[in-house]
Amino acid sequence: MKANQLKQYHIPATLEQDLGDPNNPETVMSFAKVIAIDESEIFPEAEINWLYQWGLQEYYIPREYG
């Protein structure tokens, strides 16, 4: 596997690790929390803020593409 392919998988693996176990209701976006948010139809402000604090927006478009 090439180095850039390894880098490609490092980011989602890190995000998954930082999110924690989705079966644990105490994690940032557990299955239970996501279902409750969906059913309430309320914008998930705290969860979106967590993703932005994590830096997810830095990966929308790879830097090499501007």
N, CA and C atoms as a LAMMPS dump frame, in Angstrom:
ITEM: TIMESTEP
0
ITEM: NUMBER OF ATOMS
198
ITEM: BOX BOUNDS ff ff ff
-5.0000000000000000e+02 5.0000000000000000e+02
-5.0000000000000000e+02 5.0000000000000000e+02
-5.0000000000000000e+02 5.0000000000000000e+02
ITEM: ATOMS id mol type element x y z
1 1 1 N 0.845 -1.176 0
2 1 2 C 0 0 0
3 1 3 C 0.888 1.235 0
4 2 1 N 0.554 2.218 -0.811
5 2 2 C 1.352 3.434 -0.924
6 2 3 C 1.144 4.328 0.297
7 3 1 N 2.111 5.202 0.547
8 3 2 C 2.061 6.09 1.714
9 3 3 C 0.832 6.987 1.702
10 4 1 N 0.461 7.521 0.521
11 4 2 C -0.714 8.394 0.472
12 4 3 C -2.006 7.629 0.734
13 5 1 N -2.03 6.34 0.408
14 5 2 C -3.21 5.53 0.72
15 5 3 C -3.305 5.305 2.224
16 6 1 N -2.165 5.094 2.883
17 6 2 C -2.177 4.935 4.335
18 6 3 C -2.662 6.204 5.002
19 7 1 N -2.199 7.365 4.509
20 7 2 C -2.631 8.658 5.047
21 7 3 C -4.14 8.826 4.867
22 8 1 N -4.634 8.36 3.731
23 8 2 C -6.058 8.461 3.43
24 8 3 C -6.898 7.781 4.514
25 9 1 N -6.437 6.665 5.026
26 9 2 C -7.211 5.918 6.018
27 9 3 C -6.916 6.367 7.445
28 10 1 N -5.842 7.099 7.646
29 10 2 C -5.482 7.556 8.989
30 10 3 C -6.525 8.534 9.543
31 11 1 N -6.997 9.444 8.719
32 11 2 C -7.937 10.466 9.186
33 11 3 C -9.26 9.848 9.636
34 12 1 N -9.937 9.029 8.821
35 12 2 C -11.185 8.439 9.305
36 12 3 C -10.975 7.517 10.502
37 13 1 N -9.856 6.826 10.553
38 13 2 C -9.583 5.951 11.695
39 13 3 C -9.413 6.773 12.967
40 14 1 N -8.748 7.913 12.862
41 14 2 C -8.573 8.79 14.021
42 14 3 C -9.908 9.364 14.471
43 15 1 N -10.729 9.799 13.522
44 15 2 C -12.054 10.322 13.873
45 15 3 C -12.883 9.249 14.565
46 16 1 N -12.877 8.055 14.025
47 16 2 C -13.641 6.962 14.633
48 16 3 C -13.17 6.688 16.058
49 17 1 N -11.866 6.695 16.257
50 17 2 C -11.319 6.474 17.597
51 17 3 C -11.734 7.597 18.546
52 18 1 N -11.676 8.846 18.092
53 18 2 C -12.024 9.983 18.942
54 18 3 C -13.519 10.034 19.26
55 19 1 N -14.334 9.556 18.347
56 19 2 C -15.774 9.508 18.616
57 19 3 C -16.101 8.484 19.697
58 20 1 N -15.313 7.454 19.785
59 20 2 C -15.542 6.434 20.802
60 20 3 C -16.522 5.372 20.36
61 21 1 N -16.826 4.483 21.28
62 21 2 C -17.709 3.35 21.014
63 21 3 C -19.142 3.836 20.805
64 22 1 N -19.719 3.619 19.627
65 22 2 C -21.082 4.082 19.378
66 22 3 C -22.133 3.35 20.22
67 23 1 N -21.772 2.224 20.804
68 23 2 C -22.707 1.506 21.676
69 23 3 C -22.723 2.059 23.094
70 24 1 N -21.745 2.897 23.427
71 24 2 C -21.687 3.52 24.757
72 24 3 C -22.5 4.807 24.719
73 25 1 N -23.591 4.894 25.455
74 25 2 C -24.451 6.08 25.388
75 25 3 C -23.782 7.367 25.861
76 26 1 N -22.608 7.263 26.483
77 26 2 C -21.898 8.446 26.972
78 26 3 C -20.981 9.077 25.923
79 27 1 N -20.751 8.413 24.798
80 27 2 C -19.855 8.967 23.788
81 27 3 C -20.517 10.107 23.032
82 28 1 N -19.701 10.854 22.319
83 28 2 C -20.147 12.066 21.638
84 28 3 C -21.346 11.826 20.73
85 29 1 N -21.255 10.823 19.896
86 29 2 C -22.342 10.532 18.961
87 29 3 C -22.699 9.056 19.004
88 30 1 N -23.121 8.626 20.155
89 30 2 C -23.534 7.231 20.296
90 30 3 C -24.776 6.983 19.447
91 31 1 N -25.043 5.722 19.194
92 31 2 C -26.251 5.375 18.449
93 31 3 C -27.487 5.95 19.135
94 32 1 N -27.536 5.846 20.454
95 32 2 C -28.699 6.339 21.203
96 32 3 C -28.86 7.849 21.032
97 33 1 N -27.762 8.599 21.109
98 33 2 C -27.84 10.059 20.959
99 33 3 C -28.251 10.448 19.549
100 34 1 N -27.692 9.767 18.567
101 34 2 C -28.013 10.096 17.179
102 34 3 C -29.49 9.82 16.887
103 35 1 N -29.997 8.727 17.385
104 35 2 C -31.423 8.415 17.193
105 35 3 C -32.295 9.451 17.887
106 36 1 N -31.94 9.822 19.112
107 36 2 C -32.718 10.827 19.842
108 36 3 C -32.704 12.168 19.11
109 37 1 N -31.552 12.56 18.587
110 37 2 C -31.454 13.815 17.827
111 37 3 C -32.33 13.738 16.584
112 38 1 N -32.249 12.637 15.867
113 38 2 C -33.035 12.474 14.647
114 38 3 C -34.525 12.541 14.938
115 39 1 N -34.945 11.864 15.978
116 39 2 C -36.37 11.841 16.317
117 39 3 C -36.864 13.19 16.827
118 40 1 N -36.001 13.96 17.461
119 40 2 C -36.417 15.262 17.991
120 40 3 C -36.488 16.317 16.898
121 41 1 N -35.811 16.063 15.769
122 41 2 C -35.75 16.994 14.646
123 41 3 C -35.161 18.344 15.051
124 42 1 N -34.304 18.34 16.061
125 42 2 C -33.604 19.536 16.515
126 42 3 C -32.201 19.5 15.938
127 43 1 N -31.713 20.656 15.488
128 43 2 C -30.369 20.72 14.923
129 43 3 C -29.347 20.291 15.97
130 44 1 N -28.443 19.376 15.624
131 44 2 C -27.477 18.845 16.596
132 44 3 C -26.283 19.788 16.812
133 45 1 N -26.546 20.947 17.383
134 45 2 C -25.523 21.987 17.517
135 45 3 C -24.286 21.524 18.284
136 46 1 N -24.469 20.872 19.416
137 46 2 C -23.321 20.43 20.222
138 46 3 C -22.48 19.414 19.454
139 47 1 N -23.12 18.514 18.757
140 47 2 C -22.402 17.487 18.014
141 47 3 C -21.665 18.086 16.817
142 48 1 N -22.293 19.02 16.12
143 48 2 C -21.647 19.692 14.996
144 48 3 C -20.459 20.507 15.497
145 49 1 N -20.633 21.201 16.623
146 49 2 C -19.516 21.957 17.2
147 49 3 C -18.36 21.034 17.56
148 50 1 N -18.665 19.845 18.079
149 50 2 C -17.61 18.882 18.4
150 50 3 C -16.834 18.521 17.137
151 51 1 N -17.557 18.254 16.041
152 51 2 C -16.901 17.903 14.782
153 51 3 C -16.018 19.042 14.272
154 52 1 N -16.49 20.288 14.404
155 52 2 C -15.673 21.423 13.977
156 52 3 C -14.471 21.615 14.894
157 53 1 N -14.638 21.411 16.195
158 53 2 C -13.499 21.483 17.114
159 53 3 C -12.482 20.391 16.782
160 54 1 N -12.948 19.253 16.36
161 54 2 C -12.067 18.156 15.961
162 54 3 C -11.29 18.519 14.699
163 55 1 N -11.903 19.358 13.849
164 55 2 C -11.245 19.795 12.623
165 55 3 C -11.739 19.109 11.371
166 56 1 N -12.911 18.51 11.418
167 56 2 C -13.433 17.777 10.267
168 56 3 C -13.493 18.639 9.003
169 57 1 N -13.809 19.909 9.151
170 57 2 C -13.932 20.796 7.992
171 57 3 C -12.623 20.929 7.217
172 58 1 N -11.516 20.613 7.853
173 58 2 C -10.215 20.673 7.173
174 58 3 C -10.06 19.562 6.126
175 59 1 N -10.953 18.595 6.135
176 59 2 C -10.825 17.445 5.25
177 59 3 C -11.919 17.374 4.188
178 60 1 N -12.753 18.405 4.074
179 60 2 C -13.805 18.383 3.061
180 60 3 C -13.2 18.29 1.658
181 61 1 N -12.205 19.135 1.406
182 61 2 C -11.514 19.145 0.121
183 61 3 C -10.03 19.007 0.441
184 62 1 N -9.373 18.019 -0.109
185 62 2 C -7.94 17.844 0.173
186 62 3 C -7.15 19.116 -0.162
187 63 1 N -6.168 19.434 0.658
188 63 2 C -5.361 20.65 0.472
189 63 3 C -4.718 20.709 -0.897
190 64 1 N -4.327 19.577 -1.435
191 64 2 C -3.676 19.594 -2.74
192 64 3 C -4.61 20.049 -3.862
193 65 1 N -5.923 20.124 -3.563
194 65 2 C -6.889 20.605 -4.549
195 65 3 C -7.347 22.034 -4.257
196 66 1 N -6.685 22.692 -3.327
197 66 2 C -6.951 24.094 -3.054
198 66 3 C -7.917 24.313 -1.954
